[in-house]
Amino acid sequence: MKWLQGRFKYAWQGVTNGIMKDKSIRFQFIGGLLAFFAAAILRCSVWEWLWILLCVTLVIVAETFNSCIERCVDYISLERDPRAGLIKDMAAAAVMIVCGFAFVSAIVIMVPKLIG
Ligand SMILES: Nc1ncnc2c1ncn2[C@@H]1O[C@H](COP(=O)(O)OP(=O)(O)OP(=O)(O)O)[C@@H](O)[C@H]1O
């Protein structure tokens, strides 16, 4: 049980440090809160809420991994190197792909409610 508490404490530290110290993670958290706010205003169904929750979770997880990879690369070396650039670009691509999925989901769920 103590082991589990320790794990949770360190993971929670990771969440708070991510929000406080990384502007990209903070930005995605704020975006997620806005998505929840929109879902509440538009009276989304339980399934729509779950889909929005999935999108927000995926985006925040992808951004967290992206920031970790960027920091790992910078920790190893701050020198410019095409291999370092490729690693960072691929990590950023993962975020962009997930954001694309979330954007399409938002259009499909929310636009019909806004129109009619
Ligand atoms: N060491 C490096 N060598 C070569 N190219 C790099 C290097 N570091 C960054 N780059 C290039 O610059 C881009 C931006 O990298 P950077 O680390 O500034 O991330 P960022 O997306 O601006 O995130 P943040 O705003 O959180 O710093 C990378 O995607 C990569 O193309």
The ligand as an SDF file (V2000), in Angstrom:
LIG
                    3D

 31 33  0  0  0  0  0  0  0  0999 V2000
   19.0290   19.8230  -30.7960 N   0  0  0  0  0  0  0  0  0  0  0  0
   18.3640   20.0350  -31.9400 C   0  0  0  0  0  0  0  0  0  0  0  0
   18.9160   19.7170  -33.1290 N   0  0  0  0  0  0  0  0  0  0  0  0
   18.2610   19.9400  -34.2820 C   0  0  0  0  0  0  0  0  0  0  0  0
   17.0000   20.4550  -34.3640 N   0  0  0  0  0  0  0  0  0  0  0  0
   16.3820   20.7720  -33.2110 C   0  0  0  0  0  0  0  0  0  0  0  0
   17.0310   20.5970  -31.9480 C   0  0  0  0  0  0  0  0  0  0  0  0
   16.1860   21.0120  -30.9820 N   0  0  0  0  0  0  0  0  0  0  0  0
   15.0800   21.4240  -31.6130 C   0  0  0  0  0  0  0  0  0  0  0  0
   15.1620   21.2800  -32.9340 N   0  0  0  0  0  0  0  0  0  0  0  0
   14.1480   21.6270  -33.9440 C   0  0  0  0  0  0  0  0  0  0  0  0
   13.3320   22.6610  -33.4260 O   0  0  0  0  0  0  0  0  0  0  0  0
   11.9840   22.1840  -33.2440 C   0  0  0  0  0  0  0  0  0  0  0  0
   11.4060   22.7760  -31.9550 C   0  0  0  0  0  0  0  0  0  0  0  0
   12.1060   22.2210  -30.8650 O   0  0  0  0  0  0  0  0  0  0  0  0
   11.8570   22.6890  -29.3700 P   0  0  0  0  0  0  0  0  0  0  0  0
   12.6760   21.8590  -28.4620 O   0  0  0  0  0  0  0  0  0  0  0  0
   12.0670   24.1650  -29.2780 O   0  0  0  0  0  0  0  0  0  0  0  0
   10.3570   22.2950  -29.1730 O   0  0  0  0  0  0  0  0  0  0  0  0
    9.0360   23.1830  -29.1350 P   0  0  0  0  0  0  0  0  0  0  0  0
    8.0320   22.4300  -29.9420 O   0  0  0  0  0  0  0  0  0  0  0  0
    9.3270   24.5970  -29.5260 O   0  0  0  0  0  0  0  0  0  0  0  0
    8.6490   23.0420  -27.6190 O   0  0  0  0  0  0  0  0  0  0  0  0
    8.7890   24.0930  -26.4290 P   0  0  0  0  0  0  0  0  0  0  0  0
    8.0470   25.3280  -26.8940 O   0  0  0  0  0  0  0  0  0  0  0  0
    8.1180   23.3740  -25.3030 O   0  0  0  0  0  0  0  0  0  0  0  0
   10.2600   24.3060  -26.2450 O   0  0  0  0  0  0  0  0  0  0  0  0
   12.0940   20.6540  -33.2290 C   0  0  0  0  0  0  0  0  0  0  0  0
   10.8890   20.0380  -33.6260 O   0  0  0  0  0  0  0  0  0  0  0  0
   13.2420   20.4200  -34.2050 C   0  0  0  0  0  0  0  0  0  0  0  0
   12.7890   20.4700  -35.5520 O   0  0  0  0  0  0  0  0  0  0  0  0
  1  2  1  0
  2  3  1  0
  2  7  2  0
  3  4  2  0
  4  5  1  0
  5  6  2  0
  6  7  1  0
  6 10  1  0
  7  8  1  0
  8  9  2  0
  9 10  1  0
 10 11  1  0
 11 12  1  0
 11 30  1  0
 12 13  1  0
 13 14  1  0
 13 28  1  0
 14 15  1  0
 15 16  1  0
 16 17  2  0
 16 18  1  0
 16 19  1  0
 19 20  1  0
 20 21  2  0
 20 22  1  0
 20 23  1  0
 23 24  1  0
 24 25  2  0
 24 26  1  0
 24 27  1  0
 28 29  1  0
 28 30  1  0
 30 31  1  0
M  END
$$$$
